[in-house]
Amino acid sequence: LGLAPARVLDLGAGTGQTAVVLRDLFPDAALTLVDPSAGMLERARDKVPDGETVVADAESFLRAVDEEWDLVAAIGFLELVPDLFEVVRLAASRLAPGGHLVVSHEPLLDDGSVQSSPVSVVSGSQLVRRHPRAELERRAASYGLVRVAATEAVAFERAGDGSGATYEVVVWRL
C-alpha cells in the first residue's frame, strides 16, 4: 500500500508479535504498544525496546487519549472484546487524516463449523464474538473508513475438533 506512517499504534500488542512486524515494516515510526497485561508487555519490550508501552485495554485507552496515529493495528484480539464495533469506531477516531486501520477478526461463517455460532465459550468463561463481514464493513463505512485491502486465512487449528479458525484481515483508510 506504500504506507510510511510516522506514528503507529498496536492495540492488543500481547507479546509483541505484531509490533515486531510493524517495526520491520516502518523502522522510523514512533511505535506505541497497548495491552491489558503488564506481563505480556514485558515480553513485547524485549522484542521492541524502543516502543512505548501502555497497560490498558484497547477501548479504555482509545477513550482516554486524544492523540492521532497514521496507522492503527488491531490484530488477534477483536473477537474477544465485548464490543468489536466500538473498538473499531474509537480506533477510526484516533486516525490522522488519510491514516490506516488494519484489523483481524474471526468472522461469522455459514459453514456448519464453530464459526457459524455468533458466540462461543473458550478457556472456561472467555467469550468469542463473531460478526458477519458485511456488518463490520457497513459499520466501518459509517465511521468514515474505506476498505483498501483484505485477505482471509486460517489463523490456527482449534483444539478439540481440529477445525481451522478463519480470520479476515482488513485494511481501511480514513
Rosetta constraint file for C-alpha pairs under 8 A:
AtomPair CA 4 CA 26 HARMONIC 6.76 0.50
AtomPair CA 5 CA 26 HARMONIC 7.07 0.50
AtomPair CA 5 CA 29 HARMONIC 6.14 0.50
AtomPair CA 5 CA 69 HARMONIC 8.00 0.50
AtomPair CA 5 CA 70 HARMONIC 5.14 0.50
AtomPair CA 5 CA 71 HARMONIC 6.19 0.50
AtomPair CA 6 CA 28 HARMONIC 6.98 0.50
AtomPair CA 6 CA 29 HARMONIC 4.47 0.50
AtomPair CA 6 CA 30 HARMONIC 6.16 0.50
AtomPair CA 6 CA 69 HARMONIC 7.83 0.50
AtomPair CA 6 CA 70 HARMONIC 6.47 0.50
AtomPair CA 7 CA 29 HARMONIC 5.23 0.50
AtomPair CA 7 CA 30 HARMONIC 4.80 0.50
AtomPair CA 7 CA 31 HARMONIC 6.13 0.50
AtomPair CA 7 CA 32 HARMONIC 7.96 0.50
AtomPair CA 7 CA 69 HARMONIC 5.05 0.50
AtomPair CA 7 CA 70 HARMONIC 5.40 0.50
AtomPair CA 7 CA 71 HARMONIC 6.64 0.50
AtomPair CA 8 CA 22 HARMONIC 7.95 0.50
AtomPair CA 8 CA 29 HARMONIC 6.39 0.50
AtomPair CA 8 CA 30 HARMONIC 6.11 0.50
AtomPair CA 8 CA 31 HARMONIC 4.90 0.50
AtomPair CA 8 CA 32 HARMONIC 6.30 0.50
AtomPair CA 8 CA 69 HARMONIC 5.68 0.50
AtomPair CA 8 CA 70 HARMONIC 6.08 0.50
AtomPair CA 8 CA 71 HARMONIC 4.85 0.50
AtomPair CA 8 CA 72 HARMONIC 5.85 0.50
AtomPair CA 8 CA 73 HARMONIC 7.75 0.50
AtomPair CA 9 CA 31 HARMONIC 5.97 0.50
AtomPair CA 9 CA 32 HARMONIC 4.85 0.50
AtomPair CA 9 CA 33 HARMONIC 6.12 0.50
AtomPair CA 9 CA 34 HARMONIC 7.68 0.50
AtomPair CA 9 CA 69 HARMONIC 6.45 0.50
AtomPair CA 9 CA 71 HARMONIC 6.31 0.50
AtomPair CA 9 CA 72 HARMONIC 4.69 0.50
AtomPair CA 9 CA 73 HARMONIC 6.13 0.50
AtomPair CA 10 CA 18 HARMONIC 7.41 0.50
AtomPair CA 10 CA 19 HARMONIC 6.54 0.50
AtomPair CA 10 CA 31 HARMONIC 7.46 0.50
AtomPair CA 10 CA 32 HARMONIC 6.09 0.50
AtomPair CA 10 CA 33 HARMONIC 4.81 0.50
AtomPair CA 10 CA 34 HARMONIC 6.16 0.50
AtomPair CA 10 CA 72 HARMONIC 6.08 0.50
AtomPair CA 10 CA 73 HARMONIC 4.90 0.50
AtomPair CA 10 CA 74 HARMONIC 6.34 0.50
AtomPair CA 11 CA 33 HARMONIC 6.23 0.50
AtomPair CA 11 CA 34 HARMONIC 4.97 0.50
AtomPair CA 11 CA 35 HARMONIC 6.48 0.50
AtomPair CA 11 CA 58 HARMONIC 5.79 0.50
AtomPair CA 11 CA 72 HARMONIC 7.34 0.50
AtomPair CA 11 CA 73 HARMONIC 5.98 0.50
AtomPair CA 11 CA 74 HARMONIC 5.03 0.50
AtomPair CA 11 CA 75 HARMONIC 7.37 0.50
AtomPair CA 12 CA 33 HARMONIC 7.59 0.50
AtomPair CA 12 CA 34 HARMONIC 5.73 0.50
AtomPair CA 12 CA 35 HARMONIC 4.71 0.50
AtomPair CA 12 CA 36 HARMONIC 7.51 0.50
AtomPair CA 12 CA 57 HARMONIC 7.31 0.50
AtomPair CA 12 CA 58 HARMONIC 6.54 0.50
AtomPair CA 12 CA 74 HARMONIC 6.38 0.50
AtomPair CA 12 CA 75 HARMONIC 6.97 0.50
AtomPair CA 12 CA 76 HARMONIC 7.47 0.50
AtomPair CA 12 CA 77 HARMONIC 6.35 0.50
AtomPair CA 13 CA 17 HARMONIC 7.39 0.50
AtomPair CA 13 CA 18 HARMONIC 6.74 0.50
AtomPair CA 13 CA 19 HARMONIC 6.78 0.50
AtomPair CA 13 CA 33 HARMONIC 5.55 0.50
AtomPair CA 13 CA 34 HARMONIC 5.62 0.50
AtomPair CA 13 CA 35 HARMONIC 5.41 0.50
AtomPair CA 13 CA 40 HARMONIC 7.98 0.50
AtomPair CA 13 CA 41 HARMONIC 7.26 0.50
AtomPair CA 13 CA 44 HARMONIC 7.49 0.50
AtomPair CA 13 CA 75 HARMONIC 7.96 0.50
AtomPair CA 14 CA 35 HARMONIC 5.94 0.50
AtomPair CA 14 CA 37 HARMONIC 7.33 0.50
AtomPair CA 14 CA 40 HARMONIC 5.00 0.50
AtomPair CA 14 CA 41 HARMONIC 6.08 0.50
AtomPair CA 14 CA 44 HARMONIC 6.80 0.50
AtomPair CA 15 CA 40 HARMONIC 4.85 0.50
AtomPair CA 15 CA 41 HARMONIC 5.97 0.50
AtomPair CA 15 CA 42 HARMONIC 7.59 0.50
AtomPair CA 15 CA 43 HARMONIC 5.12 0.50
AtomPair CA 15 CA 44 HARMONIC 4.46 0.50
AtomPair CA 16 CA 20 HARMONIC 6.09 0.50
AtomPair CA 16 CA 40 HARMONIC 7.91 0.50
AtomPair CA 16 CA 41 HARMONIC 7.26 0.50
AtomPair CA 16 CA 43 HARMONIC 6.97 0.50
AtomPair CA 16 CA 44 HARMONIC 4.07 0.50
AtomPair CA 16 CA 45 HARMONIC 7.47 0.50
AtomPair CA 16 CA 47 HARMONIC 6.48 0.50
AtomPair CA 16 CA 48 HARMONIC 7.17 0.50
AtomPair CA 17 CA 21 HARMONIC 6.85 0.50
AtomPair CA 17 CA 44 HARMONIC 7.58 0.50
AtomPair CA 18 CA 22 HARMONIC 6.17 0.50
AtomPair CA 18 CA 75 HARMONIC 7.30 0.50
AtomPair CA 19 CA 23 HARMONIC 5.96 0.50
AtomPair CA 19 CA 31 HARMONIC 7.90 0.50
AtomPair CA 19 CA 33 HARMONIC 7.34 0.50
AtomPair CA 19 CA 44 HARMONIC 7.71 0.50
AtomPair CA 19 CA 48 HARMONIC 6.93 0.50
AtomPair CA 20 CA 24 HARMONIC 6.16 0.50
AtomPair CA 20 CA 47 HARMONIC 6.69 0.50
AtomPair CA 20 CA 48 HARMONIC 6.41 0.50
AtomPair CA 21 CA 25 HARMONIC 6.11 0.50
AtomPair CA 22 CA 26 HARMONIC 5.83 0.50
AtomPair CA 22 CA 27 HARMONIC 7.76 0.50
AtomPair CA 23 CA 27 HARMONIC 4.93 0.50
AtomPair CA 23 CA 28 HARMONIC 7.94 0.50
AtomPair CA 23 CA 29 HARMONIC 7.49 0.50
AtomPair CA 23 CA 31 HARMONIC 7.58 0.50
AtomPair CA 23 CA 48 HARMONIC 7.57 0.50
AtomPair CA 30 CA 51 HARMONIC 7.03 0.50
AtomPair CA 31 CA 50 HARMONIC 7.67 0.50
AtomPair CA 31 CA 51 HARMONIC 4.90 0.50
AtomPair CA 31 CA 52 HARMONIC 6.25 0.50
AtomPair CA 32 CA 51 HARMONIC 5.58 0.50
AtomPair CA 32 CA 52 HARMONIC 4.68 0.50
AtomPair CA 32 CA 53 HARMONIC 5.84 0.50
AtomPair CA 32 CA 54 HARMONIC 7.51 0.50
AtomPair CA 33 CA 41 HARMONIC 7.78 0.50
AtomPair CA 33 CA 51 HARMONIC 6.62 0.50
AtomPair CA 33 CA 52 HARMONIC 6.04 0.50
AtomPair CA 33 CA 53 HARMONIC 4.74 0.50
AtomPair CA 33 CA 54 HARMONIC 6.20 0.50
AtomPair CA 34 CA 41 HARMONIC 7.85 0.50
AtomPair CA 34 CA 53 HARMONIC 5.91 0.50
AtomPair CA 34 CA 54 HARMONIC 4.82 0.50
AtomPair CA 34 CA 55 HARMONIC 5.91 0.50
AtomPair CA 34 CA 56 HARMONIC 6.12 0.50
AtomPair CA 34 CA 57 HARMONIC 7.07 0.50
AtomPair CA 34 CA 58 HARMONIC 6.81 0.50
AtomPair CA 34 CA 61 HARMONIC 7.73 0.50
AtomPair CA 35 CA 40 HARMONIC 7.46 0.50
AtomPair CA 35 CA 41 HARMONIC 6.67 0.50
AtomPair CA 35 CA 54 HARMONIC 6.62 0.50
AtomPair CA 35 CA 55 HARMONIC 5.28 0.50
AtomPair CA 35 CA 56 HARMONIC 5.35 0.50
AtomPair CA 35 CA 57 HARMONIC 5.64 0.50
AtomPair CA 35 CA 58 HARMONIC 6.98 0.50
AtomPair CA 36 CA 55 HARMONIC 5.01 0.50
AtomPair CA 36 CA 56 HARMONIC 4.30 0.50
AtomPair CA 36 CA 57 HARMONIC 4.65 0.50
AtomPair CA 36 CA 58 HARMONIC 7.81 0.50
AtomPair CA 37 CA 41 HARMONIC 6.39 0.50
AtomPair CA 37 CA 55 HARMONIC 6.28 0.50
AtomPair CA 37 CA 56 HARMONIC 7.55 0.50
AtomPair CA 38 CA 42 HARMONIC 6.22 0.50
AtomPair CA 38 CA 55 HARMONIC 5.84 0.50
AtomPair CA 39 CA 43 HARMONIC 6.70 0.50
AtomPair CA 40 CA 44 HARMONIC 6.35 0.50
AtomPair CA 41 CA 45 HARMONIC 6.03 0.50
AtomPair CA 41 CA 53 HARMONIC 6.76 0.50
AtomPair CA 41 CA 55 HARMONIC 7.54 0.50
AtomPair CA 42 CA 46 HARMONIC 6.63 0.50
AtomPair CA 43 CA 47 HARMONIC 6.83 0.50
AtomPair CA 44 CA 48 HARMONIC 6.04 0.50
AtomPair CA 44 CA 49 HARMONIC 7.74 0.50
AtomPair CA 45 CA 49 HARMONIC 4.67 0.50
AtomPair CA 45 CA 50 HARMONIC 7.65 0.50
AtomPair CA 45 CA 51 HARMONIC 7.06 0.50
AtomPair CA 45 CA 53 HARMONIC 7.59 0.50
AtomPair CA 56 CA 60 HARMONIC 6.57 0.50
AtomPair CA 56 CA 61 HARMONIC 5.80 0.50
AtomPair CA 57 CA 61 HARMONIC 6.11 0.50
AtomPair CA 58 CA 62 HARMONIC 6.09 0.50
AtomPair CA 58 CA 87 HARMONIC 6.90 0.50
AtomPair CA 59 CA 63 HARMONIC 6.19 0.50
AtomPair CA 59 CA 86 HARMONIC 7.49 0.50
AtomPair CA 59 CA 87 HARMONIC 5.51 0.50
AtomPair CA 59 CA 90 HARMONIC 7.22 0.50
AtomPair CA 60 CA 64 HARMONIC 6.18 0.50
AtomPair CA 61 CA 65 HARMONIC 6.41 0.50
AtomPair CA 62 CA 66 HARMONIC 7.87 0.50
AtomPair CA 62 CA 87 HARMONIC 7.91 0.50
AtomPair CA 62 CA 90 HARMONIC 5.99 0.50
AtomPair CA 62 CA 91 HARMONIC 6.65 0.50
AtomPair CA 62 CA 94 HARMONIC 7.34 0.50
AtomPair CA 63 CA 90 HARMONIC 7.07 0.50
AtomPair CA 66 CA 94 HARMONIC 7.06 0.50
AtomPair CA 67 CA 94 HARMONIC 6.41 0.50
AtomPair CA 68 CA 94 HARMONIC 4.70 0.50
AtomPair CA 68 CA 95 HARMONIC 5.15 0.50
AtomPair CA 68 CA 96 HARMONIC 5.10 0.50
AtomPair CA 69 CA 94 HARMONIC 6.28 0.50
AtomPair CA 69 CA 95 HARMONIC 5.06 0.50
AtomPair CA 69 CA 96 HARMONIC 5.43 0.50
AtomPair CA 69 CA 99 HARMONIC 7.03 0.50
AtomPair CA 70 CA 95 HARMONIC 5.85 0.50
AtomPair CA 70 CA 96 HARMONIC 5.28 0.50
AtomPair CA 70 CA 97 HARMONIC 7.78 0.50
AtomPair CA 70 CA 98 HARMONIC 7.47 0.50
AtomPair CA 70 CA 99 HARMONIC 4.40 0.50
AtomPair CA 70 CA 100 HARMONIC 6.24 0.50
AtomPair CA 71 CA 95 HARMONIC 6.92 0.50
AtomPair CA 71 CA 99 HARMONIC 5.66 0.50
AtomPair CA 71 CA 100 HARMONIC 4.81 0.50
AtomPair CA 71 CA 101 HARMONIC 5.78 0.50
AtomPair CA 71 CA 102 HARMONIC 7.64 0.50
AtomPair CA 72 CA 91 HARMONIC 6.88 0.50
AtomPair CA 72 CA 95 HARMONIC 7.14 0.50
AtomPair CA 72 CA 100 HARMONIC 6.42 0.50
AtomPair CA 72 CA 101 HARMONIC 4.84 0.50
AtomPair CA 72 CA 102 HARMONIC 6.34 0.50
AtomPair CA 73 CA 101 HARMONIC 5.93 0.50
AtomPair CA 73 CA 102 HARMONIC 4.87 0.50
AtomPair CA 73 CA 103 HARMONIC 5.89 0.50
AtomPair CA 74 CA 78 HARMONIC 7.03 0.50
AtomPair CA 74 CA 101 HARMONIC 7.79 0.50
AtomPair CA 74 CA 102 HARMONIC 6.25 0.50
AtomPair CA 74 CA 103 HARMONIC 4.65 0.50
AtomPair CA 74 CA 104 HARMONIC 6.58 0.50
AtomPair CA 75 CA 102 HARMONIC 7.48 0.50
AtomPair CA 75 CA 103 HARMONIC 5.24 0.50
AtomPair CA 75 CA 104 HARMONIC 4.90 0.50
AtomPair CA 75 CA 105 HARMONIC 7.55 0.50
AtomPair CA 76 CA 103 HARMONIC 8.00 0.50
AtomPair CA 76 CA 104 HARMONIC 5.91 0.50
AtomPair CA 76 CA 105 HARMONIC 6.87 0.50
AtomPair CA 77 CA 81 HARMONIC 6.99 0.50
AtomPair CA 77 CA 104 HARMONIC 7.74 0.50
AtomPair CA 77 CA 105 HARMONIC 7.38 0.50
AtomPair CA 78 CA 84 HARMONIC 5.63 0.50
AtomPair CA 78 CA 87 HARMONIC 8.00 0.50
AtomPair CA 78 CA 103 HARMONIC 7.95 0.50
AtomPair CA 78 CA 104 HARMONIC 7.11 0.50
AtomPair CA 78 CA 105 HARMONIC 5.80 0.50
AtomPair CA 79 CA 84 HARMONIC 6.79 0.50
AtomPair CA 79 CA 105 HARMONIC 5.88 0.50
AtomPair CA 79 CA 106 HARMONIC 6.14 0.50
AtomPair CA 79 CA 128 HARMONIC 5.29 0.50
AtomPair CA 79 CA 129 HARMONIC 4.99 0.50
AtomPair CA 79 CA 130 HARMONIC 6.11 0.50
AtomPair CA 80 CA 126 HARMONIC 7.42 0.50
AtomPair CA 80 CA 127 HARMONIC 6.17 0.50
AtomPair CA 80 CA 128 HARMONIC 5.11 0.50
AtomPair CA 80 CA 129 HARMONIC 6.37 0.50
AtomPair CA 81 CA 129 HARMONIC 7.72 0.50
AtomPair CA 82 CA 129 HARMONIC 7.71 0.50
AtomPair CA 83 CA 87 HARMONIC 6.60 0.50
AtomPair CA 84 CA 88 HARMONIC 6.26 0.50
AtomPair CA 85 CA 89 HARMONIC 6.04 0.50
AtomPair CA 85 CA 136 HARMONIC 7.19 0.50
AtomPair CA 85 CA 139 HARMONIC 7.08 0.50
AtomPair CA 86 CA 90 HARMONIC 6.03 0.50
AtomPair CA 87 CA 91 HARMONIC 5.98 0.50
AtomPair CA 88 CA 92 HARMONIC 6.08 0.50
AtomPair CA 88 CA 140 HARMONIC 7.25 0.50
AtomPair CA 89 CA 93 HARMONIC 6.32 0.50
AtomPair CA 89 CA 140 HARMONIC 7.22 0.50
AtomPair CA 89 CA 143 HARMONIC 6.02 0.50
AtomPair CA 90 CA 94 HARMONIC 6.54 0.50
AtomPair CA 91 CA 95 HARMONIC 6.69 0.50
AtomPair CA 91 CA 101 HARMONIC 7.39 0.50
AtomPair CA 92 CA 101 HARMONIC 6.93 0.50
AtomPair CA 92 CA 143 HARMONIC 6.65 0.50
AtomPair CA 92 CA 144 HARMONIC 7.71 0.50
AtomPair CA 92 CA 145 HARMONIC 7.26 0.50
AtomPair CA 92 CA 174 HARMONIC 7.15 0.50
AtomPair CA 93 CA 143 HARMONIC 7.89 0.50
AtomPair CA 95 CA 99 HARMONIC 5.23 0.50
AtomPair CA 95 CA 100 HARMONIC 6.91 0.50
AtomPair CA 95 CA 101 HARMONIC 7.59 0.50
AtomPair CA 95 CA 174 HARMONIC 7.05 0.50
AtomPair CA 96 CA 174 HARMONIC 7.88 0.50
AtomPair CA 97 CA 174 HARMONIC 6.30 0.50
AtomPair CA 98 CA 173 HARMONIC 6.10 0.50
AtomPair CA 98 CA 174 HARMONIC 5.10 0.50
AtomPair CA 99 CA 173 HARMONIC 5.71 0.50
AtomPair CA 99 CA 174 HARMONIC 5.50 0.50
AtomPair CA 100 CA 171 HARMONIC 6.70 0.50
AtomPair CA 100 CA 172 HARMONIC 5.52 0.50
AtomPair CA 100 CA 173 HARMONIC 4.41 0.50
AtomPair CA 100 CA 174 HARMONIC 6.20 0.50
AtomPair CA 101 CA 171 HARMONIC 5.65 0.50
AtomPair CA 101 CA 172 HARMONIC 5.20 0.50
AtomPair CA 101 CA 173 HARMONIC 6.40 0.50
AtomPair CA 101 CA 174 HARMONIC 7.89 0.50
AtomPair CA 102 CA 169 HARMONIC 7.06 0.50
AtomPair CA 102 CA 170 HARMONIC 5.58 0.50
AtomPair CA 102 CA 171 HARMONIC 4.32 0.50
AtomPair CA 102 CA 172 HARMONIC 6.38 0.50
AtomPair CA 103 CA 169 HARMONIC 5.61 0.50
AtomPair CA 103 CA 170 HARMONIC 5.45 0.50
AtomPair CA 103 CA 171 HARMONIC 6.64 0.50
AtomPair CA 104 CA 167 HARMONIC 6.30 0.50
AtomPair CA 104 CA 168 HARMONIC 5.49 0.50
AtomPair CA 104 CA 169 HARMONIC 4.30 0.50
AtomPair CA 104 CA 170 HARMONIC 6.41 0.50
AtomPair CA 105 CA 130 HARMONIC 7.85 0.50
AtomPair CA 105 CA 167 HARMONIC 5.47 0.50
AtomPair CA 105 CA 168 HARMONIC 5.58 0.50
AtomPair CA 105 CA 169 HARMONIC 6.75 0.50
AtomPair CA 106 CA 115 HARMONIC 7.71 0.50
AtomPair CA 106 CA 130 HARMONIC 5.99 0.50
AtomPair CA 106 CA 131 HARMONIC 7.81 0.50
AtomPair CA 106 CA 165 HARMONIC 7.21 0.50
AtomPair CA 106 CA 166 HARMONIC 6.05 0.50
AtomPair CA 106 CA 167 HARMONIC 4.64 0.50
AtomPair CA 106 CA 168 HARMONIC 6.40 0.50
AtomPair CA 107 CA 115 HARMONIC 7.24 0.50
AtomPair CA 107 CA 130 HARMONIC 5.24 0.50
AtomPair CA 107 CA 131 HARMONIC 5.38 0.50
AtomPair CA 107 CA 132 HARMONIC 5.62 0.50
AtomPair CA 107 CA 133 HARMONIC 5.93 0.50
AtomPair CA 107 CA 166 HARMONIC 7.37 0.50
AtomPair CA 107 CA 167 HARMONIC 6.63 0.50
AtomPair CA 107 CA 168 HARMONIC 6.82 0.50
AtomPair CA 108 CA 115 HARMONIC 5.50 0.50
AtomPair CA 108 CA 116 HARMONIC 5.65 0.50
AtomPair CA 108 CA 117 HARMONIC 6.87 0.50
AtomPair CA 108 CA 118 HARMONIC 6.20 0.50
AtomPair CA 108 CA 130 HARMONIC 4.88 0.50
AtomPair CA 108 CA 131 HARMONIC 4.94 0.50
AtomPair CA 108 CA 132 HARMONIC 4.88 0.50
AtomPair CA 108 CA 133 HARMONIC 7.22 0.50
AtomPair CA 109 CA 113 HARMONIC 7.73 0.50
AtomPair CA 109 CA 115 HARMONIC 5.41 0.50
AtomPair CA 109 CA 116 HARMONIC 4.78 0.50
AtomPair CA 109 CA 117 HARMONIC 7.87 0.50
AtomPair CA 109 CA 132 HARMONIC 7.18 0.50
AtomPair CA 110 CA 115 HARMONIC 7.61 0.50
AtomPair CA 110 CA 116 HARMONIC 5.19 0.50
AtomPair CA 111 CA 115 HARMONIC 7.64 0.50
AtomPair CA 111 CA 116 HARMONIC 6.21 0.50
AtomPair CA 112 CA 116 HARMONIC 5.65 0.50
AtomPair CA 113 CA 117 HARMONIC 7.88 0.50
AtomPair CA 113 CA 163 HARMONIC 7.60 0.50
AtomPair CA 114 CA 120 HARMONIC 7.55 0.50
AtomPair CA 115 CA 130 HARMONIC 7.37 0.50
AtomPair CA 115 CA 165 HARMONIC 7.63 0.50
AtomPair CA 117 CA 130 HARMONIC 7.42 0.50
AtomPair CA 118 CA 128 HARMONIC 7.99 0.50
AtomPair CA 118 CA 129 HARMONIC 5.69 0.50
AtomPair CA 118 CA 130 HARMONIC 4.81 0.50
AtomPair CA 118 CA 131 HARMONIC 6.51 0.50
AtomPair CA 119 CA 127 HARMONIC 6.52 0.50
AtomPair CA 119 CA 128 HARMONIC 5.48 0.50
AtomPair CA 119 CA 129 HARMONIC 4.67 0.50
AtomPair CA 119 CA 130 HARMONIC 6.27 0.50
AtomPair CA 120 CA 127 HARMONIC 5.69 0.50
AtomPair CA 120 CA 128 HARMONIC 5.13 0.50
AtomPair CA 120 CA 129 HARMONIC 6.81 0.50
AtomPair CA 121 CA 125 HARMONIC 5.91 0.50
AtomPair CA 121 CA 126 HARMONIC 5.57 0.50
AtomPair CA 121 CA 127 HARMONIC 4.67 0.50
AtomPair CA 121 CA 128 HARMONIC 6.22 0.50
AtomPair CA 122 CA 126 HARMONIC 5.15 0.50
AtomPair CA 122 CA 127 HARMONIC 6.23 0.50
AtomPair CA 122 CA 128 HARMONIC 7.17 0.50
AtomPair CA 131 CA 135 HARMONIC 6.81 0.50
AtomPair CA 131 CA 136 HARMONIC 6.94 0.50
AtomPair CA 132 CA 136 HARMONIC 6.58 0.50
AtomPair CA 133 CA 137 HARMONIC 6.17 0.50
AtomPair CA 134 CA 138 HARMONIC 6.05 0.50
AtomPair CA 135 CA 139 HARMONIC 6.13 0.50
AtomPair CA 136 CA 140 HARMONIC 6.01 0.50
AtomPair CA 137 CA 141 HARMONIC 6.15 0.50
AtomPair CA 137 CA 147 HARMONIC 7.97 0.50
AtomPair CA 138 CA 142 HARMONIC 6.40 0.50
AtomPair CA 139 CA 143 HARMONIC 6.51 0.50
AtomPair CA 140 CA 144 HARMONIC 6.66 0.50
AtomPair CA 140 CA 145 HARMONIC 5.32 0.50
AtomPair CA 140 CA 146 HARMONIC 7.51 0.50
AtomPair CA 141 CA 145 HARMONIC 4.85 0.50
AtomPair CA 141 CA 146 HARMONIC 6.13 0.50
AtomPair CA 144 CA 174 HARMONIC 5.88 0.50
AtomPair CA 145 CA 172 HARMONIC 5.56 0.50
AtomPair CA 145 CA 173 HARMONIC 5.48 0.50
AtomPair CA 145 CA 174 HARMONIC 4.75 0.50
AtomPair CA 146 CA 172 HARMONIC 5.10 0.50
AtomPair CA 146 CA 173 HARMONIC 5.21 0.50
AtomPair CA 146 CA 174 HARMONIC 6.38 0.50
AtomPair CA 147 CA 170 HARMONIC 7.15 0.50
AtomPair CA 147 CA 171 HARMONIC 5.95 0.50
AtomPair CA 147 CA 172 HARMONIC 4.27 0.50
AtomPair CA 147 CA 173 HARMONIC 6.46 0.50
AtomPair CA 148 CA 170 HARMONIC 7.89 0.50
AtomPair CA 148 CA 171 HARMONIC 5.72 0.50
AtomPair CA 148 CA 172 HARMONIC 5.43 0.50
AtomPair CA 148 CA 173 HARMONIC 6.62 0.50
AtomPair CA 149 CA 170 HARMONIC 5.90 0.50
AtomPair CA 149 CA 171 HARMONIC 5.12 0.50
AtomPair CA 149 CA 172 HARMONIC 7.09 0.50
AtomPair CA 150 CA 168 HARMONIC 7.02 0.50
AtomPair CA 150 CA 169 HARMONIC 5.49 0.50
AtomPair CA 150 CA 170 HARMONIC 4.33 0.50
AtomPair CA 150 CA 171 HARMONIC 6.17 0.50
AtomPair CA 151 CA 168 HARMONIC 5.77 0.50
AtomPair CA 151 CA 169 HARMONIC 5.37 0.50
AtomPair CA 151 CA 170 HARMONIC 6.71 0.50
AtomPair CA 152 CA 166 HARMONIC 6.87 0.50
AtomPair CA 152 CA 167 HARMONIC 5.63 0.50
AtomPair CA 152 CA 168 HARMONIC 4.34 0.50
AtomPair CA 152 CA 169 HARMONIC 6.17 0.50
AtomPair CA 153 CA 166 HARMONIC 5.61 0.50
AtomPair CA 153 CA 167 HARMONIC 5.55 0.50
AtomPair CA 153 CA 168 HARMONIC 6.62 0.50
AtomPair CA 154 CA 164 HARMONIC 5.63 0.50
AtomPair CA 154 CA 165 HARMONIC 5.35 0.50
AtomPair CA 154 CA 166 HARMONIC 4.38 0.50
AtomPair CA 154 CA 167 HARMONIC 6.04 0.50
AtomPair CA 155 CA 164 HARMONIC 7.13 0.50
AtomPair CA 155 CA 165 HARMONIC 5.64 0.50
AtomPair CA 155 CA 166 HARMONIC 6.00 0.50
AtomPair CA 155 CA 167 HARMONIC 6.01 0.50
AtomPair CA 156 CA 164 HARMONIC 5.76 0.50
AtomPair CA 156 CA 165 HARMONIC 5.51 0.50
AtomPair CA 156 CA 166 HARMONIC 7.86 0.50
AtomPair CA 157 CA 162 HARMONIC 5.42 0.50
AtomPair CA 157 CA 163 HARMONIC 5.54 0.50
AtomPair CA 157 CA 164 HARMONIC 4.37 0.50
AtomPair CA 157 CA 165 HARMONIC 6.04 0.50
AtomPair CA 158 CA 162 HARMONIC 4.89 0.50
AtomPair CA 158 CA 163 HARMONIC 5.36 0.50
AtomPair CA 158 CA 164 HARMONIC 5.90 0.50
AtomPair CA 158 CA 165 HARMONIC 6.48 0.50
AtomPair CA 159 CA 163 HARMONIC 7.93 0.50
